[in-house]
Amino acid sequence: MTGTNATRPTVLGRMGRTQFIALCAALMALNALAVDIMLPGLQQIGASLNVEDENSRQFIVTAYLIGFGLAQLFFGPVSDRFGRRKPLFFGFLVYVLSAFAIVFAPTFGILLALRFVQGIGSAATRVVTVSIIRDVYGGRQMAEVMSLIMMVFMVVPVIAPGTGQIILFFGEWHLIFLFIGMVGLVVALWTWRNLPETLHPEDVRPFTVAGILGGFRIVLTNRSALFYTLSSAVILGALFGFINSANQIYIEVYKLGNWFPLAFAGVALFMALSSFINSRLVGRFGMRRLSHGALLAFIAVNAIWLAAEILGPEPLPFPIFISLFAISMFLFGWISSNFNSLAMEPLGHVAGTASSVLGFTTTVGGAALGAVIGQAYDGTALPLVIGYCALSIVGLGFVLIAEKGQLFRPHNPPVK
């Protein structure tokens, strides 16, 4: 049944579908929490730790993402051999302890090192969660469940910056990382009590060099999986570019001050709405039709946005900027959840390894591209918009390779 549209609900034990979706969303949201909640505190962290170059504050995000991306190559094969639970709880331990340790970081360099370690711990929650979803669901059902998980997951970018801002009203930036550690601990306890082992005995792979390389070979030689992964990486790079420079664009360019979390949340709401609509439509229209149409529209909106930035006043009036950005990110929501499912769909028998390669490529590739965009910040939003436009076109190129030049072709039959 692996690799089909069938559902294997028996592995969920006493958990129902609703709690499964909520728990998976919480697991994946730990990564978003570790990034988004501290964005309002970047300036305070920089001032506290004597970071003179404002763009260098972005490395607090980049260091985390690099650790998060690299470690996924390890957790995937481990979870295919030893099951999903053990690697997951090791990741929890690293994530929580490093968050608490950051509270006492005396220098910026040590903080960056601990953020890298925290990213390593968070990698387990990402890889194992995607593997668990693939253990249980396939085809359009996986895409539907992934969309619902992403919808719940997107609540975090909506509330996290505001939560971080509220924490800063009552204390210093150290309390933000204390909060991150406490949330990680709560999710770990919830997972321990309710999530059973989902790796099927027939899918266990040997944890040997030959076995690991064989799993990577299966993933990297599957044209569809590889090029959907690469497309996801470059498009995610645009989002990481925004996350890196969001604080500067909203506060320095548009002078939003304490209203920054509200603007951030408004765009995240569009992404959550996008994921919900996708979950309602994907069973009827299929992953390819929805995501390919969204990608073409994404390119068109980004081109209009770039033209407005170049030809319009500087800065572009905020209502126009935020409207075009929100539309772009609504379309991003359709692209992201479906591309992840399309990359994982043919690889159910090596779900852990596949998830690790997918996560490593998208995170490290996206973080590197996002860092380039973020470091190009020059006091305007133009570098960000150029990044969105250019990377969306590159993403289309990878999709065309994955599909042999033919977009919108149906693959899975509709769910009855």
TASULTA-V48701 format. One line per field, one symbol per residue. burial: # if it has 9 or more other C-alpha atoms within 8 Angstrom, else .. Layout:
BEGIN
burial: ???
END
This chain:
BEGIN
burial: ..#.##....##..#....############################.#.#..#..##.############################################.#..#.########################################################.##...#######.###.##.##.##......##...###.#...##..##..##...######################.########.#...##.##############.##.###.###############.###.#####.....##....##.######################.##.#########################..#..##########.#############...#......#..
END
